[in-house]
Amino acid sequence: MSIAACLRRLRATGAVDVGEASVVALEPAGGQAIAATLRGPRGEQRLLVDGLVDATGLVFEVRRSGHLYTLGALRRGELWETTAVPELRAQAARIAAALTRRTDAALVSA
């Protein structure tokens, strides 16, 4: 099945929604869920989602979203060498360690 066909099927079932919006805020909502406040053509909405894909390109200011992690091309301003597998692997390991610390902290405070 092609990626386009798979995406059409997921959109038809409601598992995936595609839309235009600006990210106002992101925060953890328990488990793997994210509470996303978005501003788009329909005004401001707060959604509970499993994931969010940012397709804005290089103009997005990653540092203003406290619960957003990135690796690869979005880090070019800080880490120019960020497209080769060894660099991506190291960035992914740092993100995994940060997520593990957040998960451990959440378990302790629960």
N, C-alpha and C positions, 0 to 999 in steps of 0.2 A: 504494500500500500504506500502511495506517495505521501510525503509530508503534508501537502496541500489537502489531500483526501482525508487524512487523519485529522487535521485541524478542522475541516468542514464537519466531520462526524462529531468531534468534541464540542464544537459550537452548537450543532443541532441538538445535542443532548443537554446543553446548559452547563457542561463541565468546564468550558472555557468561554470567557467573554472577552471580546476585543473592543477597546474604545480609546478615545482620546481624553486625557486628563492630566493635570499637574498634581504631583504628590504634595499634599499639605503636611501630613504627618503619618508616621508609621510607628506602631508599638506592638509588643508581644501581646497575644490574647489567649495564652494558655496552650499547652501542647505545641504543635507546629503552626498554629494559626497566627495570622497577622491582622491587626485592626488597621486598616488603611483609610485615611481621610483624603479624598481626591476632589479636585475642582475641575469640572469639565463643562461641556455644553448643557448638561442637565443641572448645573449648579454644584454645590458642595454635597458630597455623599460620603458616608462612613460605611465601609464594607468589611466584612469578616472574610478573609481569603486564605487559601493555602499557599499562595505564591503570587508574585507580581513580577512582570517583565517590563523593564525600562528600555524603551526603544528610542530614546531622545537623542542619542549620539553623544558627542563630547561636550555639549553645553550644560549637562546636568551637574549640579553642585552636590557631590556625594556626601561631603562632610556635614551638611545640615540635617541629614537623616540618621539619628543615633542608632538605629537597628538595621542598618543596611551595610552589607559587606560587599566588596567588589574585588575583582582581580582581573588581570589582563589589560586590555586597551584603555579602560577608564583610568588606569593608574599611570598612564604615560607622562602626565605632568610632574609626577613625583618620582617615578621609576621608569626612565626611558626604555631600558632593556626589560620589557615586560610581555613579550610575545613568544619567547622560546619556552619549550617544555620545562627545562630546569627551573626557570624563574616562576612559571605558573605553578609548578609543583610546590615550591617554597611558599608562595603566596597562599595556596590552598591549605597547606599545613598550618600556617599562622591563623587563617580563618577558622579552621577546625578546632584549633586549641582555644581560640576566643569563644567559640560556640560551646565548647565543652565546659569552660569556666562559667559561662552564663547559665548553662543547664545545671551544673553542680550547685551554683549559688541559689538558683530557683528551688532546687530540691531541699536544700538546707533551710531556706526561709519558709517553706510550705508547712 
